[in-house]
Amino acid sequence: MQPRYNYAKNSPGGYQAMIGLEKYLAQCGLEEGLLHLVKLRVSQINGCAYCLDMHWKDLRAMGENEQRLYSLDAWRECPYYTDRERAALAWAEALTLITEGHASDEVYTEVKAHLNEKEISDLSLLVATINAWNRLAISNRTTPGTYQSAKKHEAVTV
């Protein structure tokens, strides 16, 4: 499969704005592992092969446990995630699947119990941003498998 177009080249201002969001999110205060875990889960929901490859590799390079990665799409049934991660994942799913409940009060109450208002705002920006990246990569048919994590891979045993 060949990419259809080059959004970075054809729309450099928009691309740089997206990079600006990424730079903000990287220093916003949310844990790096949580950022990538949410990006991976949203990419699973959206079926974005390129982003799945990217965020899986980034999480592994950070030393994330394989068991948590393999089980991410069934996080509700697994004991491997903290209450904070569960709340963030529930919020991410609610925003990604916005037509299914419109980010219900129940999910908001859950996330508010584990994240403060700034963190919820930043998490919401994160979810909006990865959804945008997913849509760009899917519509462009960006080729998965080429991404290399900038971090040194550190394997973690289960």
Rosetta constraint file for C-alpha pairs under 8 A:
AtomPair CA 1 CA 141 HARMONIC 7.04 0.50
AtomPair CA 1 CA 143 HARMONIC 6.95 0.50
AtomPair CA 2 CA 141 HARMONIC 6.69 0.50
AtomPair CA 2 CA 142 HARMONIC 7.40 0.50
AtomPair CA 2 CA 143 HARMONIC 7.01 0.50
AtomPair CA 3 CA 140 HARMONIC 5.41 0.50
AtomPair CA 3 CA 141 HARMONIC 4.86 0.50
AtomPair CA 3 CA 142 HARMONIC 5.18 0.50
AtomPair CA 3 CA 143 HARMONIC 6.75 0.50
AtomPair CA 4 CA 139 HARMONIC 7.86 0.50
AtomPair CA 4 CA 140 HARMONIC 5.00 0.50
AtomPair CA 4 CA 141 HARMONIC 6.32 0.50
AtomPair CA 4 CA 142 HARMONIC 7.96 0.50
AtomPair CA 5 CA 140 HARMONIC 5.95 0.50
AtomPair CA 6 CA 10 HARMONIC 5.97 0.50
AtomPair CA 6 CA 140 HARMONIC 7.62 0.50
AtomPair CA 7 CA 11 HARMONIC 5.39 0.50
AtomPair CA 7 CA 12 HARMONIC 7.31 0.50
AtomPair CA 7 CA 15 HARMONIC 7.01 0.50
AtomPair CA 7 CA 136 HARMONIC 7.87 0.50
AtomPair CA 8 CA 12 HARMONIC 5.14 0.50
AtomPair CA 8 CA 14 HARMONIC 7.82 0.50
AtomPair CA 8 CA 15 HARMONIC 5.25 0.50
AtomPair CA 8 CA 16 HARMONIC 7.96 0.50
AtomPair CA 11 CA 15 HARMONIC 6.16 0.50
AtomPair CA 12 CA 16 HARMONIC 5.97 0.50
AtomPair CA 13 CA 17 HARMONIC 6.21 0.50
AtomPair CA 14 CA 18 HARMONIC 6.36 0.50
AtomPair CA 15 CA 19 HARMONIC 6.31 0.50
AtomPair CA 16 CA 20 HARMONIC 6.06 0.50
AtomPair CA 17 CA 21 HARMONIC 6.43 0.50
AtomPair CA 18 CA 22 HARMONIC 6.43 0.50
AtomPair CA 18 CA 129 HARMONIC 7.38 0.50
AtomPair CA 19 CA 23 HARMONIC 6.20 0.50
AtomPair CA 20 CA 24 HARMONIC 6.24 0.50
AtomPair CA 21 CA 25 HARMONIC 6.09 0.50
AtomPair CA 21 CA 129 HARMONIC 7.29 0.50
AtomPair CA 22 CA 26 HARMONIC 6.09 0.50
AtomPair CA 22 CA 129 HARMONIC 7.86 0.50
AtomPair CA 23 CA 27 HARMONIC 6.75 0.50
AtomPair CA 24 CA 28 HARMONIC 5.89 0.50
AtomPair CA 25 CA 29 HARMONIC 7.88 0.50
AtomPair CA 25 CA 30 HARMONIC 7.82 0.50
AtomPair CA 25 CA 122 HARMONIC 7.00 0.50
AtomPair CA 25 CA 125 HARMONIC 7.96 0.50
AtomPair CA 25 CA 126 HARMONIC 6.74 0.50
AtomPair CA 26 CA 30 HARMONIC 7.96 0.50
AtomPair CA 26 CA 32 HARMONIC 7.15 0.50
AtomPair CA 28 CA 122 HARMONIC 6.94 0.50
AtomPair CA 29 CA 119 HARMONIC 7.69 0.50
AtomPair CA 30 CA 34 HARMONIC 6.88 0.50
AtomPair CA 30 CA 35 HARMONIC 6.75 0.50
AtomPair CA 30 CA 119 HARMONIC 6.74 0.50
AtomPair CA 30 CA 122 HARMONIC 7.76 0.50
AtomPair CA 30 CA 123 HARMONIC 7.90 0.50
AtomPair CA 31 CA 35 HARMONIC 6.33 0.50
AtomPair CA 32 CA 36 HARMONIC 6.44 0.50
AtomPair CA 33 CA 37 HARMONIC 5.99 0.50
AtomPair CA 33 CA 59 HARMONIC 6.76 0.50
AtomPair CA 33 CA 62 HARMONIC 7.54 0.50
AtomPair CA 33 CA 64 HARMONIC 7.79 0.50
AtomPair CA 34 CA 38 HARMONIC 6.07 0.50
AtomPair CA 34 CA 85 HARMONIC 6.76 0.50
AtomPair CA 35 CA 39 HARMONIC 6.25 0.50
AtomPair CA 35 CA 126 HARMONIC 7.44 0.50
AtomPair CA 36 CA 40 HARMONIC 5.99 0.50
AtomPair CA 36 CA 55 HARMONIC 5.90 0.50
AtomPair CA 36 CA 58 HARMONIC 7.31 0.50
AtomPair CA 36 CA 59 HARMONIC 6.44 0.50
AtomPair CA 37 CA 41 HARMONIC 6.22 0.50
AtomPair CA 37 CA 55 HARMONIC 7.59 0.50
AtomPair CA 37 CA 59 HARMONIC 7.37 0.50
AtomPair CA 38 CA 42 HARMONIC 6.12 0.50
AtomPair CA 38 CA 88 HARMONIC 7.30 0.50
AtomPair CA 38 CA 89 HARMONIC 6.11 0.50
AtomPair CA 38 CA 92 HARMONIC 6.69 0.50
AtomPair CA 38 CA 127 HARMONIC 7.46 0.50
AtomPair CA 39 CA 43 HARMONIC 6.07 0.50
AtomPair CA 39 CA 51 HARMONIC 7.93 0.50
AtomPair CA 39 CA 55 HARMONIC 6.71 0.50
AtomPair CA 39 CA 126 HARMONIC 7.74 0.50
AtomPair CA 39 CA 127 HARMONIC 7.22 0.50
AtomPair CA 39 CA 130 HARMONIC 5.96 0.50
AtomPair CA 40 CA 44 HARMONIC 6.17 0.50
AtomPair CA 40 CA 51 HARMONIC 7.15 0.50
AtomPair CA 40 CA 52 HARMONIC 5.79 0.50
AtomPair CA 40 CA 55 HARMONIC 5.46 0.50
AtomPair CA 40 CA 56 HARMONIC 6.72 0.50
AtomPair CA 41 CA 45 HARMONIC 6.41 0.50
AtomPair CA 41 CA 72 HARMONIC 6.74 0.50
AtomPair CA 41 CA 73 HARMONIC 6.81 0.50
AtomPair CA 41 CA 89 HARMONIC 7.39 0.50
AtomPair CA 41 CA 93 HARMONIC 7.94 0.50
AtomPair CA 42 CA 46 HARMONIC 6.23 0.50
AtomPair CA 42 CA 92 HARMONIC 6.82 0.50
AtomPair CA 42 CA 93 HARMONIC 6.80 0.50
AtomPair CA 42 CA 96 HARMONIC 6.77 0.50
AtomPair CA 42 CA 127 HARMONIC 7.32 0.50
AtomPair CA 42 CA 130 HARMONIC 7.09 0.50
AtomPair CA 42 CA 131 HARMONIC 6.97 0.50
AtomPair CA 43 CA 47 HARMONIC 5.77 0.50
AtomPair CA 43 CA 48 HARMONIC 5.23 0.50
AtomPair CA 43 CA 49 HARMONIC 7.68 0.50
AtomPair CA 43 CA 51 HARMONIC 6.03 0.50
AtomPair CA 43 CA 52 HARMONIC 5.79 0.50
AtomPair CA 43 CA 130 HARMONIC 7.43 0.50
AtomPair CA 43 CA 131 HARMONIC 7.52 0.50
AtomPair CA 43 CA 134 HARMONIC 6.47 0.50
AtomPair CA 44 CA 48 HARMONIC 6.65 0.50
AtomPair CA 44 CA 52 HARMONIC 6.64 0.50
AtomPair CA 44 CA 73 HARMONIC 7.30 0.50
AtomPair CA 45 CA 93 HARMONIC 7.93 0.50
AtomPair CA 45 CA 96 HARMONIC 7.85 0.50
AtomPair CA 46 CA 131 HARMONIC 7.75 0.50
AtomPair CA 46 CA 134 HARMONIC 6.89 0.50
AtomPair CA 47 CA 52 HARMONIC 7.96 0.50
AtomPair CA 48 CA 52 HARMONIC 6.10 0.50
AtomPair CA 48 CA 134 HARMONIC 5.62 0.50
AtomPair CA 48 CA 135 HARMONIC 7.94 0.50
AtomPair CA 48 CA 137 HARMONIC 7.01 0.50
AtomPair CA 48 CA 138 HARMONIC 5.96 0.50
AtomPair CA 49 CA 53 HARMONIC 6.21 0.50
AtomPair CA 49 CA 138 HARMONIC 7.89 0.50
AtomPair CA 49 CA 143 HARMONIC 7.99 0.50
AtomPair CA 49 CA 144 HARMONIC 5.79 0.50
AtomPair CA 50 CA 54 HARMONIC 6.25 0.50
AtomPair CA 50 CA 137 HARMONIC 6.82 0.50
AtomPair CA 50 CA 142 HARMONIC 6.35 0.50
AtomPair CA 50 CA 143 HARMONIC 6.21 0.50
AtomPair CA 50 CA 144 HARMONIC 4.09 0.50
AtomPair CA 50 CA 145 HARMONIC 6.96 0.50
AtomPair CA 51 CA 55 HARMONIC 5.98 0.50
AtomPair CA 51 CA 133 HARMONIC 7.99 0.50
AtomPair CA 51 CA 134 HARMONIC 6.72 0.50
AtomPair CA 51 CA 137 HARMONIC 7.72 0.50
AtomPair CA 51 CA 144 HARMONIC 7.66 0.50
AtomPair CA 52 CA 56 HARMONIC 5.89 0.50
AtomPair CA 53 CA 57 HARMONIC 6.14 0.50
AtomPair CA 53 CA 144 HARMONIC 6.31 0.50
AtomPair CA 53 CA 145 HARMONIC 6.24 0.50
AtomPair CA 53 CA 147 HARMONIC 7.21 0.50
AtomPair CA 54 CA 58 HARMONIC 6.19 0.50
AtomPair CA 54 CA 147 HARMONIC 5.84 0.50
AtomPair CA 54 CA 148 HARMONIC 7.45 0.50
AtomPair CA 54 CA 149 HARMONIC 7.32 0.50
AtomPair CA 55 CA 59 HARMONIC 5.97 0.50
AtomPair CA 56 CA 60 HARMONIC 6.16 0.50
AtomPair CA 56 CA 69 HARMONIC 7.41 0.50
AtomPair CA 57 CA 61 HARMONIC 6.03 0.50
AtomPair CA 57 CA 148 HARMONIC 7.34 0.50
AtomPair CA 57 CA 149 HARMONIC 6.07 0.50
AtomPair CA 58 CA 62 HARMONIC 6.27 0.50
AtomPair CA 58 CA 149 HARMONIC 5.41 0.50
AtomPair CA 58 CA 150 HARMONIC 7.85 0.50
AtomPair CA 58 CA 151 HARMONIC 7.22 0.50
AtomPair CA 59 CA 63 HARMONIC 6.47 0.50
AtomPair CA 59 CA 64 HARMONIC 5.28 0.50
AtomPair CA 60 CA 64 HARMONIC 4.97 0.50
AtomPair CA 60 CA 65 HARMONIC 7.25 0.50
AtomPair CA 60 CA 66 HARMONIC 7.55 0.50
AtomPair CA 60 CA 153 HARMONIC 6.44 0.50
AtomPair CA 60 CA 154 HARMONIC 6.93 0.50
AtomPair CA 60 CA 155 HARMONIC 6.87 0.50
AtomPair CA 61 CA 149 HARMONIC 6.81 0.50
AtomPair CA 61 CA 151 HARMONIC 5.57 0.50
AtomPair CA 61 CA 152 HARMONIC 5.61 0.50
AtomPair CA 61 CA 153 HARMONIC 3.86 0.50
AtomPair CA 61 CA 154 HARMONIC 5.50 0.50
AtomPair CA 61 CA 155 HARMONIC 7.47 0.50
AtomPair CA 62 CA 151 HARMONIC 6.92 0.50
AtomPair CA 62 CA 152 HARMONIC 7.67 0.50
AtomPair CA 62 CA 153 HARMONIC 6.83 0.50
AtomPair CA 62 CA 154 HARMONIC 6.60 0.50
AtomPair CA 63 CA 153 HARMONIC 7.07 0.50
AtomPair CA 63 CA 154 HARMONIC 5.08 0.50
AtomPair CA 63 CA 155 HARMONIC 5.75 0.50
AtomPair CA 63 CA 156 HARMONIC 5.63 0.50
AtomPair CA 64 CA 68 HARMONIC 7.52 0.50
AtomPair CA 64 CA 69 HARMONIC 7.57 0.50
AtomPair CA 64 CA 155 HARMONIC 7.90 0.50
AtomPair CA 64 CA 156 HARMONIC 6.65 0.50
AtomPair CA 65 CA 69 HARMONIC 6.63 0.50
AtomPair CA 65 CA 156 HARMONIC 5.66 0.50
AtomPair CA 65 CA 157 HARMONIC 6.78 0.50
AtomPair CA 65 CA 158 HARMONIC 6.22 0.50
AtomPair CA 66 CA 70 HARMONIC 6.08 0.50
AtomPair CA 66 CA 156 HARMONIC 7.42 0.50
AtomPair CA 66 CA 157 HARMONIC 7.56 0.50
AtomPair CA 66 CA 158 HARMONIC 6.66 0.50
AtomPair CA 67 CA 71 HARMONIC 6.12 0.50
AtomPair CA 67 CA 80 HARMONIC 7.99 0.50
AtomPair CA 67 CA 158 HARMONIC 6.36 0.50
AtomPair CA 68 CA 72 HARMONIC 5.95 0.50
AtomPair CA 68 CA 80 HARMONIC 6.07 0.50
AtomPair CA 68 CA 81 HARMONIC 7.50 0.50
AtomPair CA 71 CA 75 HARMONIC 6.07 0.50
AtomPair CA 71 CA 78 HARMONIC 7.14 0.50
AtomPair CA 74 CA 78 HARMONIC 6.69 0.50
AtomPair CA 75 CA 79 HARMONIC 7.79 0.50
AtomPair CA 75 CA 80 HARMONIC 7.67 0.50
AtomPair CA 75 CA 81 HARMONIC 7.09 0.50
AtomPair CA 75 CA 86 HARMONIC 7.47 0.50
AtomPair CA 76 CA 86 HARMONIC 7.50 0.50
AtomPair CA 81 CA 85 HARMONIC 5.94 0.50
AtomPair CA 81 CA 86 HARMONIC 6.32 0.50
AtomPair CA 82 CA 86 HARMONIC 6.16 0.50
AtomPair CA 83 CA 87 HARMONIC 6.15 0.50
AtomPair CA 83 CA 114 HARMONIC 7.31 0.50
AtomPair CA 84 CA 88 HARMONIC 6.25 0.50
AtomPair CA 84 CA 111 HARMONIC 7.71 0.50
AtomPair CA 84 CA 114 HARMONIC 5.29 0.50
AtomPair CA 84 CA 115 HARMONIC 7.23 0.50
AtomPair CA 85 CA 89 HARMONIC 6.01 0.50
AtomPair CA 86 CA 90 HARMONIC 6.05 0.50
AtomPair CA 87 CA 91 HARMONIC 6.22 0.50
AtomPair CA 87 CA 107 HARMONIC 7.77 0.50
AtomPair CA 87 CA 110 HARMONIC 5.91 0.50
AtomPair CA 87 CA 111 HARMONIC 4.66 0.50
AtomPair CA 87 CA 114 HARMONIC 6.72 0.50
AtomPair CA 88 CA 92 HARMONIC 6.05 0.50
AtomPair CA 88 CA 111 HARMONIC 6.23 0.50
AtomPair CA 88 CA 123 HARMONIC 7.39 0.50
AtomPair CA 89 CA 93 HARMONIC 6.08 0.50
AtomPair CA 90 CA 94 HARMONIC 6.14 0.50
AtomPair CA 90 CA 107 HARMONIC 6.64 0.50
AtomPair CA 90 CA 111 HARMONIC 7.65 0.50
AtomPair CA 91 CA 95 HARMONIC 6.20 0.50
AtomPair CA 91 CA 103 HARMONIC 7.31 0.50
AtomPair CA 91 CA 107 HARMONIC 6.25 0.50
AtomPair CA 91 CA 108 HARMONIC 6.97 0.50
AtomPair CA 91 CA 111 HARMONIC 6.51 0.50
AtomPair CA 92 CA 96 HARMONIC 6.04 0.50
AtomPair CA 92 CA 123 HARMONIC 7.67 0.50
AtomPair CA 92 CA 124 HARMONIC 7.36 0.50
AtomPair CA 92 CA 127 HARMONIC 5.86 0.50
AtomPair CA 93 CA 97 HARMONIC 5.87 0.50
AtomPair CA 94 CA 98 HARMONIC 5.64 0.50
AtomPair CA 94 CA 100 HARMONIC 7.39 0.50
AtomPair CA 94 CA 101 HARMONIC 7.30 0.50
AtomPair CA 94 CA 102 HARMONIC 6.98 0.50
AtomPair CA 94 CA 103 HARMONIC 4.99 0.50
AtomPair CA 94 CA 104 HARMONIC 7.59 0.50
AtomPair CA 94 CA 107 HARMONIC 7.44 0.50
AtomPair CA 95 CA 102 HARMONIC 7.34 0.50
AtomPair CA 95 CA 103 HARMONIC 5.92 0.50
AtomPair CA 95 CA 124 HARMONIC 7.59 0.50
AtomPair CA 95 CA 127 HARMONIC 7.03 0.50
AtomPair CA 95 CA 128 HARMONIC 7.85 0.50
AtomPair CA 96 CA 127 HARMONIC 7.06 0.50
AtomPair CA 96 CA 128 HARMONIC 7.82 0.50
AtomPair CA 96 CA 131 HARMONIC 7.00 0.50
AtomPair CA 97 CA 101 HARMONIC 7.99 0.50
AtomPair CA 97 CA 102 HARMONIC 7.87 0.50
AtomPair CA 98 CA 102 HARMONIC 4.74 0.50
AtomPair CA 98 CA 103 HARMONIC 6.18 0.50
AtomPair CA 103 CA 107 HARMONIC 6.55 0.50
AtomPair CA 103 CA 108 HARMONIC 6.92 0.50
AtomPair CA 104 CA 108 HARMONIC 6.33 0.50
AtomPair CA 105 CA 109 HARMONIC 5.96 0.50
AtomPair CA 106 CA 110 HARMONIC 6.33 0.50
AtomPair CA 107 CA 111 HARMONIC 6.27 0.50
AtomPair CA 108 CA 112 HARMONIC 5.95 0.50
AtomPair CA 109 CA 113 HARMONIC 6.33 0.50
AtomPair CA 110 CA 114 HARMONIC 7.13 0.50
AtomPair CA 111 CA 115 HARMONIC 5.94 0.50
AtomPair CA 111 CA 120 HARMONIC 7.44 0.50
AtomPair CA 112 CA 116 HARMONIC 6.22 0.50
AtomPair CA 112 CA 117 HARMONIC 7.31 0.50
AtomPair CA 112 CA 120 HARMONIC 7.39 0.50
AtomPair CA 115 CA 119 HARMONIC 5.59 0.50
AtomPair CA 115 CA 120 HARMONIC 6.05 0.50
AtomPair CA 116 CA 120 HARMONIC 6.18 0.50
AtomPair CA 117 CA 121 HARMONIC 6.11 0.50
AtomPair CA 118 CA 122 HARMONIC 6.10 0.50
AtomPair CA 119 CA 123 HARMONIC 5.89 0.50
AtomPair CA 120 CA 124 HARMONIC 6.01 0.50
AtomPair CA 121 CA 125 HARMONIC 6.28 0.50
AtomPair CA 122 CA 126 HARMONIC 6.11 0.50
AtomPair CA 123 CA 127 HARMONIC 6.20 0.50
AtomPair CA 124 CA 128 HARMONIC 6.17 0.50
AtomPair CA 125 CA 129 HARMONIC 5.99 0.50
AtomPair CA 126 CA 130 HARMONIC 6.18 0.50
AtomPair CA 127 CA 131 HARMONIC 6.05 0.50
AtomPair CA 128 CA 132 HARMONIC 6.24 0.50
AtomPair CA 129 CA 133 HARMONIC 6.25 0.50
AtomPair CA 130 CA 134 HARMONIC 5.97 0.50
AtomPair CA 131 CA 135 HARMONIC 6.24 0.50
AtomPair CA 132 CA 136 HARMONIC 6.23 0.50
AtomPair CA 133 CA 137 HARMONIC 6.05 0.50
AtomPair CA 134 CA 138 HARMONIC 5.94 0.50
AtomPair CA 135 CA 139 HARMONIC 5.90 0.50
AtomPair CA 136 CA 140 HARMONIC 5.89 0.50
AtomPair CA 137 CA 141 HARMONIC 5.74 0.50
AtomPair CA 137 CA 142 HARMONIC 5.03 0.50
AtomPair CA 138 CA 142 HARMONIC 6.57 0.50
